[in-house]
Each structure stands twice: as structure tokens, then as C-alpha cells.
């Protein structure tokens, strides 16, 4: 494959990044509002410029090659730095702007209620949230909050707070279960999952029980939705204290079993490797302070 010194257009690089993130030319086309053929041509033009293949077929979609993964990571960073260079990282109000990539449930349950405190009194920061973009490119003006076990390559990750898994339900189910139910009694009701079955499997294993999925069990895309479903009487959800604890009383949720099991996954503050500059460092210190307060 030959190499062309003329840089590919931004539209071609955007097509590459979209296909890389979504794993499909068709999905990339839908996201960008162009045709499948246009994505294919833009990717091909970028491959001719780069001198190597960026993608290979994978099932009904595509998967980045090793060269493609490295290329996409560099383009993501370059795009982020270009975007951040507008206005030298300051908002229209003259404040340092930090972009934070988060999943929607974290933004709703934890970050937004603390936004005023995180921006300072009087405000000396402006936080811009990028929803559902926890794996965005990081820069001097971008951090992410990711859920997992940490240890991601090529970044620095610091745990935000520990989580304890405990069953919660609406008042009606709590009354039906009685004041001191056995863990097995909870299995009479649908179990509500916030993303996967892993939390309930872990909690039940700690009670010497095995999780067997039931047709009535439900899975929702985020912890906020799982709590709302439990509050409406759809079943029993695992609260992840202190994450979302403010919502329990507001939604009328109550604990239906005293056992609390450590969650192996935690939210982490994720930054790029290297020195952290003033605005980023101030925000991280405030995030950590708010996390300590939420665990008190």
C-alpha cells in the first residue's frame, strides 16, 4: 500500500474514528449522516495516505487492526487537542474549561448534583460533560470517569470511591418480605440489573446462593434506570452505595436485606499520562473531596 504525503481531509478522519468506535461502516454512516459507500471511500482514502490497512472484517462489522488502533488513538488525541485549542481552553465567561467524559447515569446520579461545588465558590472552573464518552481522547483539558477495575493502558487511573452492593426495593415489596427475610426469599421477585448480571451473581455467591436467570428478571442500561424501575415495583435492585444514595429516599427505596458486598468495579478518574496542569488538578482534588464526603 502506497503512502501519500497530502493529509487526508478531516471528514475522512472522522469516518475512520466513527467506524473504530462503532465497529461498523453502516453504524458510522448512520452516525455521520452519510452513506455506507461514503464511509468506505473515506476510510480507503485514509488507508492510502497512511500506507497500511486500518480495519479488517469482523462478523458483520469491522475491527481495527493493530496499526489501526494506534492510528485511531493518535487521531483522537489530535482531534481533542485541536478542539481544546479554541479559545485557549477558556469559556466565554473567562473560566478555565475542563471536559469530562462520563456515562449518563453517573452524570445524573453523582456529578450533576455536585457540579456547583466542583466548579468552585466563586466559580473558577467550567465543567463541560461529554455524555456516554467515558473513553474519549484525553488531553490537558479533558478527563474521563470510567467504571471498571482500573489499570487501563496508556492512561493514569485513580479510584474515586468504593461501592457496596445491597438489595433495595419499594415499600410494598419490603412489607411483603417482612422484617428479616432470608437471602433466598429475595429470589421470589424479579431481580433488576443495571448493566449486567455480575453484581447480583457476586451478591448471591456471598450468601452461598447461585444465580439462575428468570424470565421476569430485567436489565436496564444504567444504574439510574435500575433504581427507577425498582421504585416502580418491578423488582429488587442492587444499590451501589454510596453511588446514587441520595436517590434512595427520594424514590422511596428501602433496604430489604442487611448484607453488603464489595463491588469489584469502581468509578475511576482517568487522565492522560504526564504532568497535570492547574485546572485539571483543581478538579481532581475537588472530585476526591466530594467522593470522601459521599462516603462519610
PARO-330432 format. One line per 8 residues: their letters; for each residue x, y, z of N, C-alpha, C. Coordinates in nm, 2 decimals. Layout:
BEGIN
A> X,Y,Z,X,Y,Z,X,Y,Z ~ ...
***
This chain:
BEGIN
XXXXXXXX> 0.09,-0.12,0.00,0.00,0.00,0.00,0.09,0.12,0.00 ~ 0.06,0.22,-0.10,0.15,0.33,-0.11,0.11,0.44,-0.01 ~ 0.21,0.53,0.01,0.18,0.64,0.11,0.17,0.77,0.04 ~ 0.08,0.85,0.07,0.05,0.98,0.01,0.08,1.09,0.11 ~ 0.17,1.19,0.08,0.21,1.29,0.18,0.10,1.39,0.20 ~ 0.00,1.41,0.11,-0.10,1.51,0.13,-0.20,1.46,0.24 ~ -0.22,1.54,0.34,-0.31,1.50,0.46,-0.45,1.46,0.41 ~ -0.51,1.36,0.47,-0.65,1.33,0.44,-0.74,1.44,0.50
XXXXXXXX> -0.85,1.47,0.44,-0.94,1.57,0.49,-1.00,1.53,0.63 ~ -1.04,1.62,0.70,-1.10,1.60,0.84,-1.22,1.50,0.83 ~ -1.30,1.51,0.72,-1.42,1.42,0.71,-1.37,1.28,0.70 ~ -1.26,1.25,0.63,-1.21,1.11,0.62,-1.17,1.06,0.76 ~ -1.10,1.15,0.83,-1.05,1.10,0.97,-1.17,1.08,1.06 ~ -1.28,1.17,1.05,-1.40,1.15,1.13,-1.47,1.01,1.09 ~ -1.46,0.98,0.97,-1.52,0.85,0.93,-1.44,0.73,0.99 ~ -1.31,0.74,0.99,-1.23,0.64,1.05,-1.26,0.63,1.20
XXXXXXXX> -1.26,0.74,1.27,-1.29,0.73,1.41,-1.43,0.68,1.44 ~ -1.53,0.72,1.36,-1.66,0.67,1.39,-1.67,0.52,1.36 ~ -1.61,0.47,1.26,-1.60,0.32,1.23,-1.53,0.25,1.34 ~ -1.42,0.31,1.39,-1.34,0.25,1.50,-1.42,0.24,1.63 ~ -1.50,0.34,1.66,-1.58,0.34,1.79,-1.70,0.25,1.78 ~ -1.76,0.24,1.66,-1.89,0.17,1.65,-1.87,0.03,1.59 ~ -1.75,0.00,1.53,-1.73,-0.13,1.48,-1.81,-0.17,1.36 ~ -1.85,-0.07,1.28,-1.93,-0.10,1.16,-1.93,0.03,1.07
XXXXXXXX> -1.91,0.00,0.94,-1.92,0.11,0.85,-2.07,0.16,0.84 ~ -2.16,0.07,0.85,-2.31,0.11,0.84,-2.34,0.20,0.96 ~ -2.30,0.16,1.08,-2.33,0.24,1.20,-2.26,0.37,1.19 ~ -2.13,0.38,1.14,-2.06,0.50,1.12,-2.14,0.59,1.02 ~ -2.19,0.53,0.92,-2.26,0.61,0.82,-2.39,0.67,0.88 ~ -2.46,0.59,0.96,-2.58,0.65,1.03,-2.55,0.76,1.12 ~ -2.43,0.74,1.20,-2.40,0.84,1.29,-2.35,0.97,1.23 ~ -2.29,0.96,1.11,-2.24,1.08,1.04,-2.34,1.14,0.94
XXXXXXXX> -2.45,1.07,0.92,-2.55,1.11,0.82,-2.50,1.11,0.68 ~ -2.42,1.00,0.65,-2.38,0.98,0.51,-2.40,0.84,0.47 ~ -2.37,0.80,0.35,-2.39,0.66,0.30,-2.28,0.57,0.35 ~ -2.31,0.44,0.34,-2.21,0.34,0.37,-2.09,0.35,0.27 ~ -2.13,0.38,0.15,-2.02,0.39,0.04,-1.93,0.51,0.07 ~ -1.99,0.62,0.12,-1.90,0.73,0.15,-1.81,0.70,0.27 ~ -1.85,0.63,0.37,-1.76,0.59,0.48,-1.65,0.50,0.42 ~ -1.69,0.40,0.34,-1.59,0.31,0.28,-1.48,0.39,0.20
XXXXXXXX> -1.53,0.49,0.12,-1.43,0.56,0.04,-1.34,0.65,0.13 ~ -1.40,0.71,0.23,-1.31,0.79,0.32,-1.21,0.71,0.40 ~ -1.25,0.59,0.44,-1.16,0.50,0.51,-1.05,0.46,0.41 ~ -1.09,0.42,0.29,-0.99,0.38,0.19,-0.89,0.49,0.16 ~ -0.94,0.62,0.15,-0.85,0.73,0.12,-0.75,0.75,0.24 ~ -0.80,0.73,0.36,-0.71,0.74,0.48,-0.61,0.63,0.48 ~ -0.65,0.51,0.44,-0.55,0.39,0.44,-0.45,0.42,0.33 ~ -0.49,0.48,0.22,-0.39,0.51,0.11,-0.28,0.61,0.16
XXXXXXXX> -0.33,0.71,0.24,-0.24,0.81,0.29,-0.15,0.75,0.40 ~ -0.21,0.66,0.49,-0.13,0.60,0.60,-0.03,0.50,0.55 ~ -0.07,0.43,0.44,0.02,0.32,0.39,0.00,0.19,0.46 ~ -0.11,0.17,0.53,-0.14,0.04,0.59,-0.30,0.03,0.61 ~ -0.34,-0.10,0.63,-0.48,-0.12,0.65,-0.52,-0.08,0.79 ~ -0.64,-0.02,0.80,-0.69,0.03,0.93,-0.79,-0.07,0.99 ~ -0.86,-0.14,0.91,-0.97,-0.23,0.95,-0.96,-0.37,0.88 ~ -1.01,-0.47,0.95,-1.04,-0.60,0.89,-1.18,-0.64,0.92
XXXXXXXX> -1.23,-0.73,0.85,-1.37,-0.77,0.87,-1.38,-0.85,1.00 ~ -1.50,-0.83,1.07,-1.52,-0.90,1.20,-1.67,-0.92,1.21 ~ -1.72,-1.04,1.18,-1.86,-1.07,1.18,-1.93,-0.99,1.08 ~ -2.03,-0.92,1.12,-2.10,-0.83,1.02,-2.04,-0.69,1.02 ~ -1.94,-0.67,1.10,-1.88,-0.53,1.10,-1.73,-0.53,1.07 ~ -1.66,-0.44,1.14,-1.52,-0.43,1.12,-1.45,-0.42,1.25 ~ -1.32,-0.46,1.26,-1.24,-0.44,1.38,-1.11,-0.38,1.33 ~ -1.06,-0.28,1.41,-0.94,-0.21,1.38,-0.82,-0.31,1.39
XXXXXXXX> -0.73,-0.30,1.29,-0.60,-0.38,1.30,-0.52,-0.31,1.41 ~ -0.41,-0.38,1.45,-0.32,-0.32,1.55,-0.27,-0.18,1.51 ~ -0.23,-0.17,1.38,-0.19,-0.04,1.32,-0.31,0.06,1.33 ~ -0.43,0.01,1.30,-0.55,0.09,1.30,-0.58,0.14,1.44 ~ -0.56,0.06,1.54,-0.59,0.10,1.68,-0.49,0.21,1.72 ~ -0.36,0.20,1.69,-0.27,0.30,1.72,-0.30,0.43,1.64 ~ -0.33,0.42,1.52,-0.37,0.53,1.43,-0.49,0.61,1.49 ~ -0.59,0.53,1.53,-0.72,0.59,1.58,-0.69,0.66,1.71
XXXXXXXX> -0.61,0.60,1.80,-0.58,0.67,1.92,-0.51,0.80,1.90 ~ -0.41,0.81,1.80,-0.34,0.93,1.78,-0.43,1.04,1.71 ~ -0.52,0.99,1.63,-0.61,1.09,1.56,-0.71,1.14,1.67 ~ -0.76,1.05,1.76,-0.85,1.10,1.87,-0.78,1.21,1.95 ~ -0.66,1.19,1.98,-0.58,1.28,2.07,-0.56,1.41,1.99 ~ -0.53,1.40,1.86,-0.50,1.52,1.78,-0.63,1.60,1.76 ~ -0.75,1.53,1.74,-0.87,1.60,1.73,-0.91,1.67,1.86 ~ -0.88,1.60,1.97,-0.91,1.66,2.11,-0.83,1.78,2.13
XXXXXXXX> -0.70,1.78,2.10,-0.61,1.89,2.12,-0.66,2.01,2.03 ~ -0.70,1.98,1.90,-0.74,2.08,1.81,-0.87,2.15,1.87 ~ -0.96,2.06,1.91,-1.09,2.12,1.97,-1.06,2.20,2.09 ~ -0.97,2.15,2.18,-0.94,2.23,2.30,-0.87,2.36,2.28 ~ -0.80,2.37,2.16,-0.72,2.49,2.14,-0.81,2.61,2.11 ~ -0.94,2.59,2.08,-1.02,2.70,2.06,-1.04,2.79,2.19 ~ -1.01,2.91,2.18,-1.02,3.00,2.30,-0.92,2.96,2.41 ~ -0.81,2.89,2.38,-0.71,2.85,2.47,-0.76,2.79,2.60
XXXXXXXX> -0.87,2.71,2.58,-0.92,2.63,2.69,-1.01,2.71,2.79 ~ -1.05,2.84,2.75,-1.13,2.92,2.85,-1.26,2.94,2.79 ~ -1.36,2.95,2.87,-1.50,2.96,2.83,-1.53,3.11,2.80 ~ -1.65,3.13,2.75,-1.69,3.27,2.72,-1.69,3.36,2.85 ~ -1.70,3.29,2.96,-1.70,3.36,3.09,-1.56,3.39,3.14 ~ -1.46,3.35,3.07,-1.32,3.37,3.11,-1.27,3.27,3.21 ~ -1.34,3.15,3.22,-1.31,3.05,3.32,-1.23,2.94,3.24 ~ -1.14,2.87,3.31,-1.08,2.75,3.26,-1.19,2.64,3.24
XXXXXXXX> -1.19,2.58,3.12,-1.29,2.48,3.09,-1.22,2.34,3.09 ~ -1.28,2.25,3.16,-1.24,2.11,3.16,-1.36,2.02,3.11 ~ -1.33,1.94,3.01,-1.43,1.85,2.96,-1.42,1.72,3.03 ~ -1.53,1.66,3.07,-1.53,1.54,3.15,-1.62,1.44,3.07 ~ -1.56,1.33,3.03,-1.64,1.22,2.97,-1.70,1.13,3.07 ~ -1.83,1.11,3.07,-1.90,1.03,3.17,-2.01,0.95,3.10 ~ -2.05,0.84,3.17,-2.18,0.78,3.13,-2.29,0.86,3.19 ~ -2.41,0.84,3.12,-2.52,0.93,3.16,-2.57,0.91,3.30
XXXXXXXX> -2.57,0.78,3.35,-2.61,0.76,3.49,-2.52,0.82,3.59 ~ -2.39,0.83,3.57,-2.30,0.89,3.66,-2.32,1.04,3.66 ~ -2.34,1.10,3.54,-2.37,1.24,3.53,-2.50,1.28,3.61 ~ -2.60,1.19,3.60,-2.73,1.22,3.66,-2.72,1.20,3.81 ~ -2.66,1.09,3.86,-2.67,1.05,4.00,-2.57,1.11,4.08 ~ -2.45,1.15,4.03,-2.34,1.19,4.11,-2.28,1.32,4.07 ~ -2.25,1.34,3.94,-2.17,1.45,3.90,-2.25,1.58,3.90 ~ -2.37,1.58,3.84,-2.45,1.70,3.82,-2.49,1.76,3.96
XXXXXXXX> -2.54,1.68,4.06,-2.57,1.73,4.19,-2.45,1.80,4.26 ~ -2.33,1.77,4.22,-2.21,1.83,4.28,-2.14,1.93,4.19 ~ -2.20,1.97,4.08,-2.14,2.05,3.98,-2.10,2.19,4.03 ~ -2.19,2.25,4.11,-2.16,2.38,4.16,-2.04,2.38,4.26 ~ -2.03,2.28,4.34,-1.92,2.26,4.43,-1.79,2.24,4.36 ~ -1.80,2.16,4.25,-1.68,2.12,4.17,-1.63,2.24,4.09 ~ -1.72,2.33,4.05,-1.67,2.45,3.98,-1.62,2.56,4.06 ~ -1.64,2.55,4.20,-1.57,2.64,4.29,-1.67,2.75,4.33
XXXXXXXX> -1.63,2.81,4.45,-1.71,2.93,4.50,-1.61,3.04,4.54 ~ -1.61,3.15,4.47,-1.68,3.17,4.34,-1.62,3.08,4.23 ~ -1.70,3.06,4.12,-1.65,2.97,4.02,-1.52,3.01,3.96 ~ -1.43,2.91,3.95,-1.30,2.93,3.88,-1.28,2.82,3.78 ~ -1.38,2.74,3.75,-1.37,2.63,3.65,-1.51,2.63,3.58 ~ -1.51,2.58,3.46,-1.63,2.55,3.39,-1.62,2.40,3.34 ~ -1.71,2.32,3.39,-1.71,2.18,3.35,-1.81,2.15,3.24 ~ -1.76,2.10,3.13,-1.84,2.06,3.02,-1.85,1.90,3.02
XXXXXXXX> -1.97,1.85,3.03,-1.98,1.70,3.03,-2.00,1.65,2.89 ~ -1.93,1.54,2.86,-1.95,1.47,2.73,-2.01,1.34,2.77 ~ -2.14,1.33,2.75,-2.22,1.21,2.80,-2.19,1.09,2.71 ~ -2.18,0.97,2.78,-2.15,0.85,2.71,-2.02,0.85,2.63 ~ -1.93,0.92,2.68,-1.80,0.93,2.61,-1.69,0.91,2.71 ~ -1.70,0.81,2.80,-1.60,0.78,2.91,-1.47,0.74,2.85 ~ -1.46,0.70,2.72,-1.34,0.65,2.66,-1.29,0.75,2.56 ~ -1.32,0.88,2.57,-1.28,0.98,2.48,-1.13,1.00,2.49
XXXXXXXX> -1.07,1.07,2.39,-0.93,1.10,2.40,-0.91,1.20,2.51 ~ -0.80,1.18,2.58,-0.77,1.27,2.70,-0.66,1.37,2.65 ~ -0.67,1.49,2.72,-0.57,1.59,2.69,-0.55,1.68,2.82 ~ -0.48,1.79,2.80,-0.46,1.88,2.91,-0.59,1.95,2.96 ~ -0.70,1.93,2.88,-0.83,1.99,2.92,-0.94,1.89,2.92 ~ -0.90,1.76,2.92,-1.00,1.65,2.92,-0.97,1.54,3.01 ~ -1.07,1.50,3.09,-1.05,1.38,3.18,-1.17,1.30,3.15 ~ -1.17,1.18,3.21,-1.29,1.09,3.20,-1.31,1.02,3.33
XXXXXXXX> -1.44,0.98,3.35,-1.48,0.90,3.47,-1.52,0.77,3.41 ~ -1.45,0.66,3.44,-1.48,0.53,3.39,-1.51,0.43,3.50 ~ -1.60,0.34,3.47,-1.63,0.23,3.56,-1.55,0.11,3.52 ~ -1.49,0.04,3.62,-1.41,-0.08,3.59,-1.32,-0.11,3.70 ~ -1.22,-0.19,3.67,-1.12,-0.23,3.77,-0.99,-0.15,3.76 ~ -0.99,-0.05,3.67,-0.87,0.03,3.66,-0.76,-0.05,3.58 ~ -0.64,0.01,3.58,-0.53,-0.05,3.51,-0.54,-0.04,3.36 ~ -0.61,0.06,3.30,-0.62,0.07,3.16,-0.49,0.12,3.10
XXXXXXXX> -0.45,0.07,2.98,-0.32,0.10,2.93,-0.31,0.25,2.88 ~ -0.19,0.30,2.90,-0.15,0.44,2.84,-0.23,0.55,2.91 ~ -0.29,0.53,3.03,-0.35,0.64,3.10,-0.32,0.62,3.25 ~ -0.36,0.73,3.33,-0.35,0.72,3.47,-0.49,0.71,3.53 ~ -0.52,0.61,3.61,-0.65,0.60,3.67,-0.64,0.59,3.82 ~ -0.73,0.67,3.89,-0.74,0.67,4.03,-0.88,0.64,4.08 ~ -0.90,0.54,4.17,-1.03,0.51,4.21,-1.10,0.64,4.28 ~ -1.23,0.65,4.25,-1.30,0.77,4.31,-1.36,0.73,4.44
XXXXXXXX> -1.43,0.62,4.45,-1.49,0.57,4.58,-1.52,0.42,4.57 ~ -1.52,0.36,4.68,-1.56,0.21,4.69,-1.71,0.21,4.69 ~ -1.76,0.09,4.64,-1.90,0.07,4.64,-1.94,-0.06,4.71 ~ -2.06,-0.05,4.78,-2.11,-0.17,4.85,-2.25,-0.20,4.78 ~ -2.26,-0.33,4.75,-2.38,-0.38,4.68,-2.48,-0.43,4.79 ~ -2.60,-0.37,4.79,-2.71,-0.41,4.88,-2.84,-0.40,4.82 ~ -2.93,-0.51,4.84,-3.06,-0.51,4.78,-3.15,-0.40,4.83 ~ -3.22,-0.33,4.74,-3.32,-0.23,4.77,-3.44,-0.25,4.69
XXXXXXXX> -3.56,-0.22,4.74,-3.68,-0.23,4.67,-3.78,-0.13,4.72 ~ -3.90,-0.13,4.66,-4.01,-0.03,4.70,-4.07,-0.08,4.83 ~ -4.14,0.01,4.90,-4.20,-0.02,5.03,-4.29,-0.15,5.02 ~ -4.37,-0.16,4.91,-4.46,-0.27,4.90,-4.39,-0.41,4.91 ~ -4.28,-0.42,4.83,-4.20,-0.55,4.83,-4.14,-0.57,4.97 ~ -4.09,-0.46,5.03,-4.03,-0.47,5.16,-4.12,-0.52,5.26 ~ -4.25,-0.47,5.26,-4.35,-0.52,5.35,-4.38,-0.67,5.33 ~ -4.39,-0.71,5.20,-4.42,-0.85,5.17,-4.31,-0.94,5.22
XXXXXXXX> -4.18,-0.90,5.21,-4.07,-0.98,5.25,-4.06,-0.99,5.40 ~ -4.11,-0.89,5.47,-4.11,-0.89,5.62,-3.98,-0.83,5.67 ~ -3.96,-0.82,5.80,-3.85,-0.75,5.87,-3.72,-0.82,5.86 ~ -3.71,-0.95,5.84,-3.59,-1.03,5.85,-3.59,-1.14,5.74 ~ -3.59,-1.11,5.61,-3.60,-1.21,5.51,-3.47,-1.28,5.49 ~ -3.47,-1.41,5.46,-3.35,-1.48,5.42,-3.31,-1.43,5.27 ~ -3.19,-1.44,5.24,-3.14,-1.40,5.11,-3.22,-1.48,5.00 ~ -3.25,-1.61,5.02,-3.32,-1.69,4.93,-3.46,-1.63,4.90
XXXXXXXX> -3.52,-1.56,5.00,-3.66,-1.51,4.98,-3.66,-1.40,4.87 ~ -3.55,-1.33,4.85,-3.54,-1.23,4.75,-3.56,-1.29,4.61 ~ -3.53,-1.41,4.59,-3.54,-1.47,4.46,-3.68,-1.50,4.42 ~ -3.78,-1.48,4.50,-3.92,-1.49,4.46,-3.96,-1.37,4.37 ~ -3.88,-1.27,4.37,-3.91,-1.14,4.30,-3.81,-1.13,4.18 ~ -3.86,-1.06,4.08,-3.76,-1.03,3.97,-3.64,-0.95,4.02 ~ -3.52,-0.99,3.97,-3.40,-0.91,4.00,-3.37,-0.81,3.89 ~ -3.34,-0.69,3.93,-3.31,-0.59,3.84,-3.16,-0.56,3.82
XXXXXXXX> -3.12,-0.57,3.70,-2.97,-0.54,3.67,-2.96,-0.41,3.61 ~ -2.85,-0.34,3.64,-2.82,-0.21,3.58,-2.75,-0.21,3.45 ~ -2.67,-0.31,3.43,-2.60,-0.33,3.30,-2.57,-0.47,3.27 ~ -2.53,-0.55,3.37,-2.51,-0.69,3.36,-2.55,-0.77,3.48 ~ -2.54,-0.90,3.48,-2.58,-0.98,3.59,-2.47,-0.99,3.69 ~ -2.36,-0.93,3.67,-2.24,-0.96,3.75,-2.26,-0.92,3.90 ~ -2.33,-0.81,3.92,-2.35,-0.76,4.06,-2.43,-0.86,4.14 ~ -2.54,-0.90,4.08,-2.63,-1.00,4.15,-2.56,-1.13,4.17
XXXXXXXX> -2.49,-1.18,4.07,-2.41,-1.30,4.09,-2.32,-1.29,4.20 ~ -2.25,-1.18,4.22,-2.15,-1.16,4.32,-2.22,-1.16,4.46 ~ -2.33,-1.09,4.47,-2.40,-1.07,4.59,-2.46,-1.21,4.64 ~ -2.52,-1.28,4.55,-2.58,-1.41,4.58,-2.47,-1.51,4.62 ~ -2.36,-1.51,4.55,-2.25,-1.60,4.58,-2.20,-1.58,4.72 ~ -2.20,-1.45,4.77,-2.16,-1.42,4.90,-2.26,-1.47,5.01 ~ -2.38,-1.50,4.96,-2.48,-1.56,5.05,-2.50,-1.71,5.03 ~ -2.40,-1.77,4.96,-2.39,-1.91,4.94,-2.51,-1.96,4.85
XXXXXXXX> -2.55,-1.87,4.76,-2.65,-1.90,4.66,-2.60,-1.88,4.52 ~ -2.67,-1.95,4.42,-2.63,-1.94,4.28,-2.74,-1.87,4.21 ~ -2.69,-1.78,4.12,-2.79,-1.70,4.04,-2.83,-1.78,3.92 ~ -2.96,-1.80,3.91,-3.02,-1.87,3.79,-3.12,-1.76,3.73 ~ -3.09,-1.71,3.61,-3.17,-1.61,3.55,-3.32,-1.66,3.53 ~ -3.41,-1.57,3.56,-3.55,-1.59,3.54,-3.60,-1.50,3.43 ~ -3.71,-1.55,3.37,-3.77,-1.47,3.26,-3.82,-1.33,3.30 ~ -3.85,-1.32,3.43,-3.90,-1.20,3.49,-3.79,-1.10,3.52
XXXXXXXX> -3.67,-1.14,3.53,-3.56,-1.05,3.56,-3.55,-0.95,3.45 ~ -3.50,-0.83,3.48,-3.49,-0.72,3.39,-3.35,-0.66,3.39 ~ -3.30,-0.61,3.27,-3.18,-0.54,3.26,-3.20,-0.40,3.20 ~ -3.14,-0.30,3.27,-3.16,-0.16,3.22,-3.02,-0.11,3.19 ~ -3.01,0.00,3.11,-2.89,0.04,3.06,-2.80,0.12,3.16 ~ -2.86,0.16,3.27,-2.78,0.24,3.37,-2.83,0.22,3.51 ~ -2.75,0.26,3.61,-2.79,0.25,3.75,-2.91,0.34,3.78 ~ -2.92,0.45,3.72,-3.03,0.54,3.75,-3.16,0.48,3.70
XXXXXXXX> -3.16,0.41,3.59,-3.29,0.35,3.54,-3.32,0.23,3.62 ~ -3.22,0.15,3.67,-3.25,0.04,3.76,-3.32,0.08,3.89 ~ -3.27,0.19,3.94,-3.33,0.24,4.07,-3.48,0.29,4.04 ~ -3.50,0.35,3.93,-3.64,0.40,3.90,-3.73,0.28,3.88 ~ -3.68,0.17,3.81,-3.76,0.05,3.79,-3.79,-0.02,3.92 ~ -3.69,-0.02,4.02,-3.72,-0.08,4.15,-3.82,0.00,4.22 ~ -3.81,0.13,4.21,-3.91,0.22,4.28,-4.05,0.20,4.23 ~ -4.06,0.16,4.11,-4.20,0.15,4.05,-4.25,0.01,4.08
XXXXXXXX> -4.18,-0.08,4.15,-4.23,-0.21,4.19,-4.20,-0.32,4.10 ~ -4.10,-0.30,4.00,-4.07,-0.40,3.90,-3.99,-0.51,3.96 ~ -3.93,-0.50,4.08,-3.84,-0.60,4.13,-3.75,-0.54,4.23 ~ -3.64,-0.62,4.26,-3.54,-0.58,4.36,-3.41,-0.54,4.28 ~ -3.35,-0.42,4.31,-3.23,-0.38,4.25,-3.12,-0.38,4.36 ~ -2.99,-0.39,4.31,-2.88,-0.38,4.39,-2.83,-0.23,4.40 ~ -2.85,-0.17,4.51,-2.80,-0.04,4.53,-2.64,-0.05,4.53 ~ -2.58,0.06,4.49,-2.43,0.06,4.49,-2.38,0.18,4.58
XXXXXXXX> -2.41,0.16,4.70,-2.38,0.27,4.80,-2.23,0.30,4.80 ~ -2.19,0.43,4.80,-2.27,0.55,4.82,-2.32,0.60,4.69 ~ -2.29,0.54,4.58,-2.33,0.59,4.44,-2.48,0.59,4.43 ~ -2.54,0.70,4.41,-2.69,0.71,4.40,-2.76,0.71,4.53 ~ -2.69,0.71,4.64,-2.76,0.70,4.77,-2.87,0.81,4.79 ~ -2.84,0.93,4.74,-2.93,1.04,4.75,-3.07,1.01,4.69 ~ -3.07,0.92,4.59,-3.19,0.89,4.52,-3.28,0.79,4.60 ~ -3.22,0.71,4.69,-3.30,0.61,4.75,-3.42,0.66,4.83
XXXXXXXX> -3.39,0.76,4.91,-3.50,0.82,4.99,-3.60,0.89,4.90 ~ -3.54,0.97,4.80,-3.62,1.04,4.71,-3.72,0.95,4.63 ~ -3.67,0.83,4.60,-3.76,0.74,4.52,-3.84,0.65,4.61 ~ -3.82,0.65,4.74,-3.89,0.57,4.83,-3.84,0.43,4.84 ~ -3.71,0.41,4.81,-3.65,0.27,4.81,-3.60,0.25,4.95 ~ -3.61,0.12,4.99,-3.56,0.08,5.13,-3.48,-0.05,5.11 ~ -3.39,-0.07,5.21,-3.31,-0.19,5.21,-3.40,-0.31,5.24 ~ -3.38,-0.42,5.17,-3.46,-0.54,5.20,-3.37,-0.66,5.25
XXXXXXXX> -3.24,-0.63,5.27,-3.15,-0.73,5.33,-3.03,-0.66,5.38 ~ -2.98,-0.69,5.50,-2.87,-0.62,5.56,-2.73,-0.64,5.49 ~ -2.71,-0.75,5.42,-2.58,-0.79,5.37,-2.53,-0.69,5.26 ~ -2.41,-0.64,5.28,-2.35,-0.55,5.18,-2.22,-0.62,5.13 ~ -2.21,-0.63,5.00,-2.09,-0.70,4.94,-2.02,-0.60,4.86 ~ -1.88,-0.60,4.87,-1.80,-0.51,4.79,-1.82,-0.53,4.64 ~ -1.83,-0.42,4.57,-1.83,-0.42,4.42,-1.69,-0.42,4.37 ~ -1.66,-0.51,4.29,-1.52,-0.52,4.24,-1.49,-0.41,4.14
XXXXXXXX> -1.59,-0.35,4.08,-1.58,-0.24,3.99,-1.60,-0.11,4.06 ~ -1.52,-0.01,4.02,-1.54,0.12,4.08,-1.52,0.23,3.97 ~ -1.58,0.35,4.00,-1.55,0.46,3.91,-1.41,0.51,3.94 ~ -1.34,0.54,3.83,-1.21,0.60,3.83,-1.20,0.73,3.76 ~ -1.12,0.82,3.82,-1.08,0.94,3.74,-0.96,0.90,3.65 ~ -0.98,0.93,3.52,-0.88,0.88,3.42,-0.83,1.01,3.35 ~ -0.69,1.02,3.35,-0.62,1.13,3.29,-0.51,1.07,3.20 ~ -0.46,1.15,3.11,-0.35,1.10,3.03,-0.22,1.10,3.11
XXXXXXXX> -0.13,1.02,3.07,0.00,1.02,3.14,0.07,1.15,3.13 ~ 0.15,1.18,3.23,0.23,1.31,3.23,0.18,1.40,3.33 ~ 0.24,1.52,3.33,0.21,1.62,3.43,0.07,1.68,3.41 ~ 0.00,1.70,3.52,-0.14,1.76,3.51,-0.13,1.91,3.54 ~ -0.20,1.98,3.46,-0.20,2.13,3.47,-0.31,2.18,3.57 ~ -0.30,2.31,3.60,-0.38,2.37,3.71,-0.53,2.33,3.71 ~ -0.60,2.36,3.60,-0.74,2.33,3.61,-0.78,2.19,3.63 ~ -0.70,2.10,3.56,-0.73,1.95,3.58,-0.70,1.91,3.72
XXXXXXXX> -0.59,1.96,3.78,-0.55,1.92,3.92,-0.65,1.98,4.02 ~ -0.70,2.10,4.00,-0.80,2.15,4.09,-0.93,2.07,4.08 ~ -0.97,2.03,3.96,-1.09,1.95,3.95,-1.08,1.81,4.02 ~ -0.96,1.75,4.00,-0.94,1.62,4.06,-0.94,1.63,4.21 ~ -0.88,1.73,4.27,-0.88,1.74,4.41,-1.03,1.76,4.46 ~ -1.11,1.84,4.39,-1.25,1.86,4.43,-1.33,1.73,4.41 ~ -1.31,1.65,4.31,-1.37,1.53,4.29,-1.34,1.43,4.40 ~ -1.22,1.43,4.44,-1.18,1.34,4.55,-1.24,1.39,4.68
XXXXXXXX> -1.25,1.52,4.70,-1.31,1.57,4.83,-1.46,1.54,4.83 ~ -1.53,1.55,4.72,-1.67,1.52,4.72,-1.69,1.37,4.74 ~ -1.60,1.29,4.68,-1.61,1.14,4.70,-1.59,1.10,4.85 ~ -1.50,1.17,4.92,-1.48,1.14,5.06,-1.61,1.18,5.14 ~ -1.66,1.29,5.10,-1.79,1.34,5.17,-1.90,1.24,5.15 ~ -1.91,1.18,5.03,-2.02,1.09,5.00,-2.01,0.96,5.07 ~ -1.88,0.93,5.11,-1.86,0.80,5.18,-1.87,0.82,5.34 ~ -1.87,0.94,5.38,-1.87,0.97,5.53,-2.00,0.92,5.59
***
